[in-house]
Amino acid sequence: MFDIVFVPLIIVTVYWIMNLYKYIVKHKEKYVRLIPVLAAPLGAILGVTLFFAAPELMPAKNVVMAFMIGGASGLAATGTDQIFKQMSKTDFDE
């Protein structure tokens, strides 16, 4: 049951780091566009780090799988951000 606990942890961590990044760059469009490019490697790094920290809680059998799971989780954080962004829109004409 607890063997996938790190996947949502990676998603939440990358989500908040990317929100902090958006706050730092003050919504400059050329830097905001880099968020998916930054989220995937950040998630991959977190996946590998957590794989070595507590391999029993990571659903990966080797480092490559941990890298891929972390990267996908990082991209899932970007998708989560888009869900909140789209749901908070008030203009339905677009």
N, C-alpha and C positions, 0 to 999 in steps of 0.2 A: 504494500500500500504506500509506503513512504519512498519507494524507489524513483519517483518522478518529482520529488519536492523541489529540486533545483530548477526545473523548467520555469514554473511561475516566478520563482525568485529571480531568475535571470531576466525575465520579461519586465518585471516591476523595476528592477535595478536599472536596466537600460532605459526604460521609459522615463524615470526620474532624472537620470544623467542627461538624457537628450533634452528634457525640459529645462534643466539648468543651462545647458549649452544654448538653447534658444534665448533664454533670459540674458546670457552673457553677450551674445552677438546682437541683441536688441532687434531681432527680426529683420536683419539685412538679408535680402532675398538670396544673394549668391552664397551666403553661408548656411542659410536654412535649407537650401537644396542639398546640402551635403549630409543631412541627417541620416537617410537610409544607408549611405556609403559608410558612415561612421558607426551606425548601430549594429550592422552585421559583424564587423571585426571586433567590436567591443563585446558583443554577446559571445563570439567565438573564444575570445581571451578569457572571459568569465567562465565559460563552459570548461575549458581546459584547466583553469585554476581550481574550480570546484571539483573537477574529476580527481585531481591529485589531493585536494584537501579532505574530501570524504567520498571516495569512490562508491561506497555502498548506497549513497543517496542520489547518485547520478545514473540515469538510465542509459549508460554507455558501457560497452565492453572494452573499448580502447580509446586512445587519445584522438584518433581521427573521428570516431563517432561523437566524442565529447565536443570536438571542434565544430562539427556539422550541427549538432543539436544546439549548441550555444549560438551559432550564427543564425540559425532559423529562429531561435528565441529572440535574438536581437531584432530581426526583421518583424517578428510578431509584435514587438513593442512599438514599432513604427505604425503597424496596422491598428493597434490599439489607440494610438494617438489620433489616427484618422477617423476612427469610429466616434471618439468624443468630439472631434472637430466637426464632423458632418452632422451629428445629432444636435449640436448646439447652434447650427445655422437657423436663422429665422426667415430668410428669403427663399421661398419655395418656388419662385418663378424661374429659376435657373435650371 
